[in-house]
Amino acid sequence: MSILRVILGDQLTDSISSLEGCDKTRDTILMSEVVEEATFIPHHKKKLTLIFSAMRHFSLELKNQGFNVVYNKLNDPNNSGSLTGEILRLIKNHSFKKILITSPSEFRVLQEIELLGEKIEIPLEILSDSRYFVNIHDFRKWAENKKQLRMENFYRDQRKKNFILMDGLNPVGGQWNFDSDNRKSFDFESKIPQPFINPPDEITNEVMKMVSDTFPEHFGDIEPFNFAVNRSQALEAFKLFIDNRLFYFGDFQDAMVQGEPWMFHSHISFYLNIGLLLPKECVSEAEKAYFQGKASLNSVEGFIRQILGWREFIRGIYWLKMPEYLENNFFEASRNLPQLYWTGETKMNCLSQCINETKENAYAHHIQRLMVLGNFALIAGIDPKQVNNWFYVVYADAYEWVELPNVSGMILFADGGLVSSKPYASTGSYINKMSNYCESCEYKVAIKNGSDACPFNYLYWDFLQRNREKLSSNFRMSMMYKTYDRMDSAKKQNIRDDSEKFLNSLGN
C-alpha cells in the first residue's frame, strides 16, 4: 500500500521531511488550496496570490520530477474548503497505509491535524520540520530554568553552535553585534537599488483573477504583482540582495525614506516563510559575502542576526508559550483599532506613508512596523488582539508563529517582558531622526503640546503615566520617569488633555 504525503502552503521545499523517502511509483502527494485558510484571517490579496501561485508552481515542479501529485484548486467544484476536508475526501476513495505530514507552522493547524489523526483509522504521522536551525525540543531545552529568555543570549549560543561568523571561540571582529553601527539615518547620497521584479506568468495571472473574483473585499492592492513564485526566482531575488543591497543594509537598516518602501532590505521573508528559500543557505551566502570582501561586517552580522537570532528565537517563543500567548495583554489595552489602519487617512504623515505602502506592497520593513505602526498602537493603548489581527492580515510574510510574538512581545510588550526587556515606545523624535517623514507632515515634531504638536510627543508621556504602576520598576524606564517627574503640573495636564482629545478624535 502507498503513503499519502500532505504538503501545506508554507512547505514548498524539495527537502521537506514529508517527502523524504517518497516512492514515486506508489506514493501520493496532496496539495490543496482551501477557503478556510484564506479566510480564517482575510489575508492581503497579494499574500493569497503569492501562496497559491507558489503552490501551483511547486506542484508542477514535483509532477515534472515524476511525483504523483493530487492538486486541488480553490475553485474546484468538489473542494471541501478545508485542509482536513480535502484529506478526508482523498482517503475516502483511496487506500493508504499511512499519512505523513510535516508539522504545521501554526498551532491552530497542528491541533486540527492532531484531531483528524484521532478520528481516522489510517495512522497519521506528524514529522519534525527540519528547515530551521533549532527544533522545538532543543529550544525548550535551552529555555529550561532560565529566569529571562533573551534573544541576545540565544543568538550567541547559535553562533557558537553553528560556527557562524566565528574566529575560534570568539566572534569575528571581536564583538557579537554591531547595532550601534546600524542606526544611521539615510544620507541621500547613496542610491537605493530597484527591488526584484518578476512579471506574472500565465499561472500567476490565473491566480490573480481567482483571488480578485473570490476575495474582492480583502485588504490590499493585487497589482502590480512582482513576487517570486518558485525557488529559482526566489534565489534570483536573494542574489540581487547580496549583490546590490547587502553592502548598505547594515548602515541603513533602520532608516525610513518617503516614497522608498524597499530601501536596502532583503525582501526574502516572503520566500523563507513559505519554503522557497532556506534559512541556512541564506545565512551561509551572507557569511560568504563578508569573507569574500563583498559586504561589511556590520551589514552581514545584522542580516544574520535577523535570521539566526530573531527568526529562530521568535519561533521558539511561539511554540513554548502557545496557546496562552494569544491572550497576553499586560497593559490591559482596550481601545479599538482606528479605521486609519485600513484607510491610511490621517494627518500623521509617517502613519499614512507606512499604511499606504503596506496596502500597495503587502510589505513594510521592520522599523516601519515597530517604530511607526507598532509604536502608535502601543502608546495609543490599542487592544493587542486587534493589532495582531491587523498585522496578520496585511503582510505577505505574516504567519502566526512569526507575527504573534513579534507584535505581542516586541511591539506591544503585551507579554510583560518575555521577549523584550522594555517597551519600544518613543516620541516623534525617533521617527524624525530615522526618516524624512516629518518634513511633509501637518503636525510639527518640534512642538510638544497643542493642536500643531506631533501626537507621538504627548501620547508617549501619557502612555508612561497611564502605565506607571506596571513600568516604574523597570530599570530601563527609570530615567524617563525621572524626566516626567521633573515636569510641572501644567505640562502634565497639557499632556493628559492633548492625549484625551486626540484619542477621542480617532472615533472609537
C-alpha positions as CSV (number, residue, x, y, z in Angstrom):
1,M,0.0,0.0,0.0
2,S,1.1,3.6,-0.7
3,I,1.7,6.5,1.6
4,L,-0.2,9.8,1.4
5,R,2.1,12.8,1.9
6,V,0.5,16.1,2.6
7,I,2.3,19.3,1.8
8,L,1.0,22.6,3.2
9,G,1.2,26.0,1.5
10,D,4.2,27.1,3.5
11,Q,6.1,23.9,3.0
12,L,7.2,24.4,-0.6
13,T,10.6,22.8,-0.2
14,D,12.0,19.8,-2.0
15,S,13.8,18.6,1.1
16,I,10.7,18.9,3.4
17,S,10.5,15.9,5.8
18,S,7.2,14.7,4.4
19,L,8.8,14.0,1.1
20,E,11.8,12.0,2.4
21,G,11.9,8.5,1.0
22,C,8.9,9.2,-1.3
23,D,8.3,6.3,-3.7
24,K,7.4,8.0,-7.0
25,T,5.7,4.8,-8.3
26,R,3.4,4.3,-5.4
27,D,3.0,7.3,-3.0
28,T,0.6,10.2,-3.5
29,I,1.3,13.9,-2.7
30,L,-1.7,16.0,-1.7
31,M,-1.7,19.8,-2.0
32,S,-4.9,21.9,-1.5
33,E,-5.9,25.5,-1.8
34,V,-8.7,25.9,0.8
35,V,-11.1,28.7,1.6
36,E,-10.8,28.1,5.3
37,E,-7.1,29.1,5.3
38,A,-7.7,32.0,3.0
39,T,-10.4,33.5,5.2
40,F,-9.6,32.4,8.7
41,I,-7.7,35.7,8.5
42,P,-8.8,37.7,5.5
43,H,-5.2,37.9,4.1
44,H,-3.9,40.6,1.8
45,K,-4.7,39.9,-1.8
46,K,-1.0,39.9,-2.7
47,K,-0.3,37.3,0.0
48,L,-3.0,34.9,-1.3
49,T,-1.7,35.4,-4.8
50,L,1.8,34.6,-3.7
51,I,0.9,31.5,-1.8
52,F,-1.5,30.0,-4.3
53,S,0.8,30.8,-7.3
54,A,3.8,29.4,-5.5
55,M,1.9,26.2,-4.6
56,R,0.9,25.7,-8.2
57,H,4.4,26.2,-9.4
58,F,5.8,23.8,-6.8
59,S,3.2,21.1,-7.7
60,L,4.2,21.4,-11.3
61,E,7.9,21.0,-10.4
62,L,7.1,17.9,-8.4
63,K,5.0,16.5,-11.3
64,N,7.9,17.2,-13.7
65,Q,10.1,15.2,-11.4
66,G,7.8,12.2,-11.7
67,F,5.9,12.5,-8.4
68,N,2.2,11.6,-8.3
69,V,0.6,14.9,-7.1
70,V,-3.1,15.5,-6.4
71,Y,-3.6,19.2,-6.5
72,N,-7.0,20.8,-5.5
73,K,-7.5,24.3,-6.7
74,L,-9.6,26.7,-4.6
75,N,-12.3,26.9,-7.3
76,D,-12.6,23.2,-8.0
77,P,-16.3,22.4,-7.6
78,N,-15.6,19.4,-5.3
79,N,-13.2,21.3,-3.0
80,S,-14.4,20.9,0.6
81,G,-13.0,24.2,1.7
82,S,-10.8,22.9,4.5
83,L,-7.4,21.1,4.7
84,T,-8.8,18.2,6.8
85,G,-11.8,18.0,4.5
86,E,-9.5,17.6,1.5
87,I,-7.6,14.8,3.2
88,L,-10.8,13.0,4.2
89,R,-12.1,13.4,0.6
90,L,-9.0,11.7,-0.8
91,I,-8.7,8.9,1.7
92,K,-12.4,8.0,1.2
93,N,-11.7,6.8,-2.3
94,H,-8.1,5.6,-2.0
95,S,-6.3,3.1,0.2
96,F,-3.2,4.4,2.0
97,K,-1.2,2.6,4.7
98,K,-0.4,5.9,6.5
99,I,-0.4,9.7,6.2
100,L,2.7,11.8,6.6
101,I,2.7,15.5,7.2
102,T,5.5,17.8,8.3
103,S,4.4,19.6,11.5
104,P,2.4,22.8,10.6
105,S,3.9,26.1,11.4
106,E,0.8,27.3,13.3
107,F,-0.7,26.0,16.5
108,R,-4.3,26.1,15.2
109,V,-3.5,23.9,12.2
110,L,-1.5,21.5,14.3
111,Q,-4.5,21.0,16.5
112,E,-6.7,20.3,13.5
113,I,-4.3,17.7,12.1
114,E,-4.0,16.0,15.5
115,L,-7.8,15.9,15.9
116,L,-8.0,14.4,12.4
117,G,-5.5,11.7,13.4
118,E,-7.7,10.7,16.3
119,K,-10.8,10.4,14.0
120,I,-9.4,8.3,11.1
121,E,-8.4,4.7,11.1
122,I,-5.2,5.3,9.0
123,P,-2.1,6.1,11.0
124,L,-1.2,9.8,10.7
125,E,2.4,10.7,11.5
126,I,3.4,14.3,12.1
127,L,7.1,14.8,11.3
128,S,9.5,17.4,12.6
129,D,10.2,20.4,10.3
130,S,14.0,20.3,9.7
131,R,14.3,23.5,7.8
132,Y,15.2,25.6,10.9
133,F,18.4,25.9,12.8
134,V,16.7,24.9,16.0
135,N,14.0,22.4,16.5
136,I,11.3,23.0,19.1
137,H,12.6,20.3,21.5
138,D,16.1,21.9,21.6
139,F,14.6,25.4,22.2
140,R,12.6,24.1,25.1
141,K,15.8,22.6,26.5
142,W,17.6,25.9,26.0
143,A,14.8,27.8,27.8
144,E,14.6,25.4,30.7
145,N,15.3,27.0,34.1
146,K,16.2,30.4,32.7
147,K,14.9,33.4,34.6
148,Q,14.9,35.5,31.4
149,L,14.7,34.4,27.8
150,R,16.7,36.9,25.8
151,M,17.4,36.7,22.1
152,E,20.9,38.0,22.5
153,N,21.9,35.0,24.6
154,F,20.2,32.6,22.3
155,Y,21.8,34.2,19.3
156,R,25.3,34.0,20.7
157,D,24.7,30.3,21.6
158,Q,23.6,29.6,18.0
159,R,26.6,31.5,16.5
160,K,28.9,29.2,18.6
161,K,27.0,26.0,17.9
162,N,26.8,26.6,14.1
163,F,30.2,28.3,13.9
164,I,28.9,31.3,12.1
165,L,31.0,34.5,11.9
166,M,33.3,32.9,14.5
167,D,37.1,33.2,14.9
168,G,37.8,30.2,17.0
169,L,35.8,30.7,20.2
170,N,35.4,34.4,19.6
171,P,33.1,36.4,17.3
172,V,34.7,37.7,14.1
173,G,35.6,41.3,14.6
174,G,35.8,41.0,18.4
175,Q,32.1,41.7,19.2
176,W,28.8,39.9,18.9
177,N,26.7,42.7,17.4
178,F,27.1,45.9,15.5
179,D,23.8,47.5,16.4
180,S,25.5,50.8,17.1
181,D,26.7,50.9,13.5
182,N,23.3,50.1,12.1
183,R,21.3,53.1,13.2
184,K,22.2,55.7,10.6
185,S,19.6,57.9,9.0
186,F,19.7,57.9,5.2
187,D,22.4,60.1,3.7
188,F,20.5,60.7,0.4
189,E,23.9,60.3,-1.4
190,S,23.6,56.5,-1.6
191,K,21.5,55.3,-4.5
192,I,18.7,52.9,-3.4
193,P,18.6,49.9,-5.9
194,Q,15.5,48.8,-7.6
195,P,13.7,45.8,-5.9
196,F,13.4,42.4,-7.5
197,I,10.7,42.4,-10.2
198,N,9.1,39.2,-11.5
199,P,6.3,39.9,-14.0
200,P,3.3,37.5,-13.6
201,D,3.3,34.4,-15.8
202,E,0.2,32.6,-17.0
203,I,-0.2,30.7,-13.7
204,T,0.1,33.8,-11.6
205,N,-2.3,35.7,-13.8
206,E,-4.9,32.9,-13.4
207,V,-4.4,33.1,-9.6
208,M,-4.7,36.9,-9.5
209,K,-8.1,36.7,-11.3
210,M,-9.3,33.9,-9.0
211,V,-8.2,35.9,-5.9
212,S,-9.8,39.1,-7.2
213,D,-13.0,37.4,-8.0
214,T,-13.2,35.3,-4.9
215,F,-12.0,37.7,-2.3
216,P,-12.9,41.2,-3.6
217,E,-13.3,42.6,0.0
218,H,-9.9,41.6,1.2
219,F,-7.4,44.3,2.1
220,G,-4.7,45.5,-0.3
221,D,-3.8,46.0,-3.9
222,I,-3.3,42.9,-6.1
223,E,-1.4,44.8,-8.8
224,P,1.4,45.3,-9.5
225,F,2.5,41.8,-8.5
226,N,6.2,41.2,-8.6
227,F,6.9,38.5,-6.1
228,A,9.0,35.4,-6.9
229,V,6.7,32.3,-7.2
230,N,9.2,29.5,-7.5
231,R,12.6,28.6,-6.0
232,S,14.7,29.7,-8.9
233,Q,13.1,33.1,-8.9
234,A,13.5,33.4,-5.1
235,L,17.2,32.5,-5.4
236,E,17.5,35.2,-8.0
237,A,15.8,37.7,-5.6
238,F,18.2,36.8,-2.8
239,K,21.2,37.1,-5.1
240,L,20.1,40.5,-6.1
241,F,20.1,41.4,-2.4
242,I,23.6,40.0,-1.8
243,D,25.0,41.8,-4.9
244,N,23.2,45.1,-4.7
245,R,21.8,45.8,-1.3
246,L,23.7,44.0,1.4
247,F,26.6,46.4,1.3
248,Y,24.5,49.2,2.7
249,F,22.0,47.1,4.5
250,G,23.6,47.5,7.9
251,D,24.1,51.2,7.8
252,F,20.6,52.0,6.8
253,Q,18.5,49.1,8.1
254,D,16.6,51.4,10.5
255,A,16.3,54.3,8.1
256,M,12.9,55.3,6.5
257,V,12.5,57.4,3.4
258,Q,9.3,58.8,2.0
259,G,8.4,57.0,-1.3
260,E,11.1,54.3,-0.8
261,P,9.4,51.3,0.9
262,W,12.1,48.8,-0.1
263,M,15.3,50.5,1.0
264,F,18.3,48.2,1.4
265,H,16.4,45.3,2.9
266,S,16.4,41.7,1.6
267,H,12.7,41.2,1.0
268,I,13.2,37.5,1.4
269,S,10.9,36.8,4.4
270,F,8.1,36.0,2.0
271,Y,10.1,33.2,0.5
272,L,11.7,32.0,3.7
273,N,8.3,31.6,5.3
274,I,6.8,29.5,2.5
275,G,9.9,27.4,2.0
276,L,11.2,28.7,-1.4
277,L,14.4,29.7,0.5
278,L,16.0,28.0,3.4
279,P,17.5,30.0,6.4
280,K,20.7,28.0,6.5
281,E,21.5,28.8,2.8
282,C,20.7,32.5,3.3
283,V,23.0,32.8,6.4
284,S,25.7,30.9,4.6
285,E,25.7,33.1,1.5
286,A,25.7,36.3,3.6
287,E,28.7,35.0,5.6
288,K,30.5,34.1,2.4
289,A,29.9,37.7,1.1
290,Y,31.7,39.0,4.2
291,F,34.7,36.7,3.9
292,Q,34.9,37.5,0.1
293,G,35.1,41.2,0.9
294,K,31.7,42.0,-0.8
295,A,30.0,43.4,2.3
296,S,30.9,44.9,5.6
297,L,30.8,43.0,8.9
298,N,28.1,45.3,10.4
299,S,25.8,44.5,7.4
300,V,26.4,40.8,7.4
301,E,26.1,40.4,11.1
302,G,22.9,42.5,11.2
303,F,21.4,40.3,8.4
304,I,22.4,37.1,10.0
305,R,21.1,38.3,13.4
306,Q,17.6,38.7,11.8
307,I,17.5,35.1,10.7
308,L,19.6,33.1,13.1
309,G,18.7,35.4,16.1
310,W,15.2,36.9,15.9
311,R,13.5,34.5,13.5
312,E,14.6,31.3,15.3
313,F,14.1,32.9,18.7
314,I,10.6,34.1,17.9
315,R,9.6,30.7,16.6
316,G,10.8,29.1,19.8
317,I,8.9,31.5,21.9
318,Y,5.7,30.8,19.9
319,W,5.8,27.1,20.4
320,L,7.0,27.4,24.0
321,K,4.1,29.7,25.1
322,M,1.1,28.7,22.9
323,P,-1.8,28.8,23.2
324,E,-1.9,31.1,26.2
325,Y,0.3,33.6,24.4
326,L,-2.8,34.7,22.4
327,E,-4.4,36.2,25.5
328,N,-1.5,38.4,26.6
329,N,-2.4,42.0,27.4
330,F,0.0,43.3,30.1
331,F,-1.2,46.9,29.9
332,E,-4.9,45.9,29.7
333,A,-5.2,47.9,26.5
334,S,-8.7,48.1,25.2
335,R,-9.0,50.8,22.6
336,N,-10.4,49.6,19.2
337,L,-8.1,49.7,16.2
338,P,-8.6,53.0,14.5
339,Q,-10.0,52.9,10.9
340,L,-6.9,54.8,9.7
341,Y,-5.0,51.5,9.9
342,W,-7.2,50.3,7.0
343,T,-7.5,53.5,5.1
344,G,-4.3,55.4,5.7
345,E,-6.3,58.5,6.1
346,T,-4.6,60.6,8.8
347,K,-2.7,63.8,9.1
348,M,0.2,61.9,10.6
349,N,2.4,61.5,7.5
350,C,4.5,58.7,9.0
351,L,1.4,56.5,9.6
352,S,-0.1,57.4,6.2
353,Q,3.1,56.5,4.4
354,C,3.6,53.2,6.1
355,I,-0.1,52.1,5.8
356,N,-0.4,53.1,2.2
357,E,2.8,51.3,1.3
358,T,1.5,48.2,3.2
359,K,-1.7,48.4,1.2
360,E,0.3,48.6,-2.1
361,N,3.1,46.1,-1.3
362,A,1.9,43.8,1.5
363,Y,5.2,44.8,2.9
364,A,6.8,47.3,5.3
365,H,10.3,46.9,6.7
366,H,10.9,46.1,10.4
367,I,11.4,49.7,11.7
368,Q,8.2,50.9,9.9
369,R,6.3,48.1,11.6
370,L,8.0,48.5,15.0
371,M,8.6,52.3,15.5
372,V,5.8,53.8,13.5
373,L,2.8,51.4,13.2
374,G,3.6,49.5,16.3
375,N,4.7,52.4,18.4
376,F,1.5,54.2,17.7
377,A,-0.6,51.2,18.6
378,L,1.3,50.8,21.8
379,I,1.1,54.3,23.2
380,A,-2.5,54.8,22.0
381,G,-3.4,51.7,24.1
382,I,-4.9,49.6,21.3
383,D,-6.2,46.1,22.1
384,P,-3.4,43.6,21.3
385,K,-5.8,41.1,19.6
386,Q,-6.9,43.7,17.1
387,V,-3.3,44.9,16.5
388,N,-2.2,41.3,16.0
389,N,-5.2,40.7,13.6
390,W,-4.1,43.7,11.5
391,F,-0.5,42.7,11.2
392,Y,-1.6,39.1,10.3
393,V,-3.9,40.4,7.6
394,V,-1.8,42.9,5.8
395,Y,1.7,41.4,5.4
396,A,2.6,38.8,2.9
397,D,5.2,37.3,5.3
398,A,2.9,37.1,8.3
399,Y,2.2,33.7,9.8
400,E,1.0,33.4,13.3
401,W,4.3,31.9,14.6
402,V,6.3,34.9,13.5
403,E,3.7,37.6,13.7
404,L,2.3,37.0,17.2
405,P,5.5,37.0,19.3
406,N,6.8,40.0,17.3
407,V,3.7,42.0,17.8
408,S,2.5,41.0,21.3
409,G,6.1,40.6,22.6
410,M,8.3,43.1,20.9
411,I,5.9,45.7,19.6
412,L,3.2,45.9,22.3
413,F,5.0,44.5,25.4
414,A,1.8,42.6,25.9
415,D,3.7,39.6,27.3
416,G,5.0,41.8,30.1
417,G,8.7,41.5,29.1
418,L,9.1,37.9,28.0
419,V,10.5,38.9,24.6
420,S,11.7,42.4,25.2
421,S,13.2,44.0,28.3
422,K,11.3,47.3,27.8
423,P,8.5,48.7,25.6
424,Y,9.6,50.1,22.2
425,A,7.9,53.4,22.8
426,S,9.1,56.7,21.7
427,T,8.2,60.3,20.9
428,G,8.3,61.7,17.4
429,S,12.0,62.5,17.8
430,Y,13.0,58.9,16.8
431,I,10.9,59.0,13.7
432,N,12.3,62.4,12.8
433,K,15.9,61.2,13.3
434,M,15.4,58.0,11.2
435,S,13.3,59.4,8.4
436,N,12.2,62.4,6.4
437,Y,8.5,61.8,7.1
438,C,8.2,64.7,9.5
439,E,9.2,67.2,6.8
440,S,5.9,66.6,4.9
441,C,3.7,66.3,8.0
442,E,0.9,68.7,9.0
443,Y,2.0,68.2,12.6
444,K,5.3,69.6,13.9
445,V,7.6,67.2,15.5
446,A,9.4,70.0,17.4
447,I,6.2,71.1,19.1
448,K,5.4,69.1,22.2
449,N,1.8,70.2,23.0
450,G,-1.2,71.7,21.4
451,S,-3.1,71.2,18.1
452,D,0.1,71.5,16.0
453,A,2.2,69.1,18.0
454,C,3.2,65.7,16.8
455,P,0.8,63.3,18.6
456,F,3.7,60.9,19.3
457,N,5.1,63.6,21.6
458,Y,2.3,63.8,24.1
459,L,1.0,60.2,23.6
460,Y,4.3,58.8,24.7
461,W,4.3,60.6,28.1
462,D,0.6,59.8,28.5
463,F,1.4,56.2,28.0
464,L,4.1,56.3,30.7
465,Q,1.7,58.0,33.1
466,R,-1.1,55.6,32.4
467,N,1.1,52.6,33.0
468,R,3.3,53.9,35.7
469,E,2.3,51.2,38.2
470,K,3.5,48.5,35.8
471,L,6.6,50.1,34.4
472,S,8.2,52.3,37.1
473,S,10.1,49.3,38.5
474,N,11.6,48.6,35.1
475,F,15.2,49.8,35.4
476,R,15.4,50.7,31.7
477,M,12.5,53.1,32.1
478,S,13.7,54.9,35.3
479,M,15.3,57.8,33.5
480,M,12.1,58.5,31.6
481,Y,10.0,58.6,34.7
482,K,12.6,60.9,36.3
483,T,12.2,63.2,33.3
484,Y,8.4,63.1,33.6
485,D,8.5,63.8,37.3
486,R,10.5,67.0,36.7
487,M,7.7,68.4,34.5
488,D,5.5,71.0,36.2
489,S,1.8,70.2,36.8
490,A,0.7,72.4,33.9
491,K,2.8,70.5,31.5
492,K,1.5,67.2,32.8
493,Q,-2.1,68.5,32.4
494,N,-1.4,69.5,28.9
495,I,-0.2,66.0,28.1
496,R,-3.3,64.5,29.5
497,D,-5.6,66.9,27.7
498,D,-3.9,66.7,24.4
499,S,-3.9,62.9,24.6
500,E,-7.5,62.6,25.5
501,K,-8.6,65.0,22.7
502,F,-6.5,63.2,20.1
503,L,-7.5,59.7,21.1
504,N,-11.2,60.7,21.2
505,S,-10.8,62.0,17.6
506,L,-9.9,58.5,16.4
507,G,-13.6,57.8,16.7
508,N,-13.7,54.6,18.8
